[in-house]
Amino acid sequence: MRTHPASISKRVIEEVIRSDIGFDGLLMSDDLAMQALSGSVAERAAAVIAAGCDVALACNGGLEETEAVASVAPKLAGRGLLRFERARAVLAQQQPFEIAEAEACLAEVLHLAA
C-alpha cells in the first residue's frame, strides 16, 4: 500500500475533505516552498493540483519558483473558480475586528474550559 501526505492524496481530498467533511470552499495547498513534499516545486505544484487542490501556493516570492509553479498550474476555472469567487465575496463582507471583544470571548472560553 502506497501512502501520500494529505495534500497530495486524491483520496484524502475527495473522500475526506470534500465528501466526509463536506468542505466545498477554496482548497489551497500548504506553501510548496517549505519543501515538506519531495520533488521540485513544479512537481509539488502538479501533485497538489492533481490531488484536488484548487490553488497551489508558493510563498517565498522567488521568481524562478513562481514561474515553475505557474508553468504547471492550470488557469482557475470551473468549480475552483466558483470557490474562489465565493471566498472573495466572503472577504468583501468582513466586519471590523474588535480586539477587546475577542480577548473577552477568549477569556470566557478559557474560564469555562478550566
FENZINOR-V359075 format. One record per residue. N is the residue number from 1. PHI is phi in radians with two decimals (* if undefined). PSI is psi in degrees with one decimal (NA if undefined). OMEGA is omega in radians with two decimals (NA if undefined). Layout:
((N	PHI	PSI	OMEGA) (N	PHI	PSI	OMEGA))
This chain:
((1	*	129.0	-3.14) (2	-1.69	134.8	3.14) (3	-2.02	152.2	3.14) (4	-2.34	150.1	2.96) (5	-1.02	152.9	-3.06) (6	-0.96	-38.3	-3.07) (7	-1.16	-17.6	3.09) (8	-2.08	18.3	3.12) (9	-1.81	109.1	3.11) (10	-1.03	-36.6	-3.13) (11	-1.12	-46.5	3.14) (12	-1.11	-45.5	-3.10) (13	-1.16	-48.0	-3.10) (14	-1.27	-49.7	-3.03) (15	-1.40	-46.1	-3.05) (16	-1.48	-59.1	-3.02) (17	-1.23	-52.2	-3.06) (18	-1.37	-39.5	-3.05) (19	-1.62	-65.5	-3.06) (20	-1.08	-48.7	-3.14) (21	-1.37	-31.1	3.13) (22	1.43	20.7	-3.13) (23	-1.30	120.5	3.11) (24	-2.10	25.1	3.08) (25	-1.55	179.2	3.12) (26	-1.15	124.0	-3.10) (27	-1.88	115.0	-3.14) (28	-1.89	148.2	3.06) (29	-1.28	167.3	2.90) (30	-1.17	171.2	3.10) (31	-1.13	113.8	-3.11) (32	-1.19	-18.5	3.11) (33	-1.30	-12.1	3.12) (34	-1.20	-17.3	3.14) (35	1.13	31.1	3.07) (36	-1.31	-21.5	3.11) (37	-1.83	155.4	3.12) (38	-1.47	165.3	3.12) (39	1.64	175.0	3.11) (40	-1.24	166.2	3.13) (41	-1.10	-34.2	3.08) (42	-1.16	-41.0	3.10) (43	-1.14	-39.4	3.10) (44	-1.11	-43.6	3.13) (45	-1.08	-46.5	3.12) (46	-1.05	-38.4	-3.11) (47	-1.18	-43.1	-3.12) (48	-1.22	-35.1	3.09) (49	-1.18	-44.9	3.13) (50	-1.08	-32.0	-3.14) (51	-1.31	-20.8	3.10) (52	2.20	2.6	3.04) (53	-1.19	144.2	3.10) (54	-1.38	-32.9	-3.03) (55	-2.36	137.9	3.05) (56	-1.83	121.6	-3.11) (57	-1.71	131.6	2.99) (58	-2.28	102.3	-2.88) (59	-1.76	4.3	-3.08) (60	-1.38	-14.2	3.07) (61	1.42	0.9	3.11) (62	-1.25	131.5	-3.08) (63	-1.04	-43.8	-3.09) (64	-1.07	-45.9	3.13) (65	-1.20	-38.7	3.11) (66	-1.07	-44.3	3.11) (67	-1.13	-37.3	3.13) (68	-1.12	-43.5	3.10) (69	-1.14	-45.1	-3.13) (70	-1.08	-29.4	-3.11) (71	-1.21	-22.3	-3.11) (72	-1.98	-15.3	-3.11) (73	-1.43	127.3	3.12) (74	-1.28	160.7	3.05) (75	-1.11	135.8	-3.14) (76	-1.12	123.6	-3.08) (77	-2.66	173.5	3.05) (78	1.02	-136.8	-3.11) (79	-1.04	-38.7	3.13) (80	-1.06	-42.2	3.11) (81	-1.15	-40.9	3.09) (82	-1.09	-41.2	3.10) (83	-1.11	-41.1	3.10) (84	-1.07	-45.8	-3.14) (85	-1.11	-38.0	3.08) (86	-1.13	-41.4	3.13) (87	-1.10	-42.0	3.10) (88	-1.11	-38.6	3.14) (89	-1.12	-40.0	3.11) (90	-1.12	-44.6	-3.14) (91	-1.09	-33.9	-3.14) (92	-1.20	-20.4	-3.10) (93	-1.74	8.1	-3.08) (94	-1.06	141.0	3.09) (95	-1.63	156.9	3.07) (96	-1.02	145.9	-3.13) (97	-1.67	120.2	3.14) (98	-1.69	106.7	-3.06) (99	-1.07	-45.5	-3.10) (100	-1.07	-40.7	3.12) (101	-1.13	-42.5	3.13) (102	-1.14	-41.6	3.12) (103	-1.11	-40.3	3.11) (104	-1.13	-41.0	3.12) (105	-1.13	-44.2	3.12) (106	-1.08	-43.6	3.13) (107	-1.06	-39.4	3.11) (108	-1.14	-44.7	3.13) (109	-1.10	-44.0	3.14) (110	-1.15	-36.9	3.10) (111	-1.13	-43.3	-3.13) (112	-1.16	-31.6	-3.11) (113	-1.36	-19.5	-3.08) (114	-1.31	NA	NA))
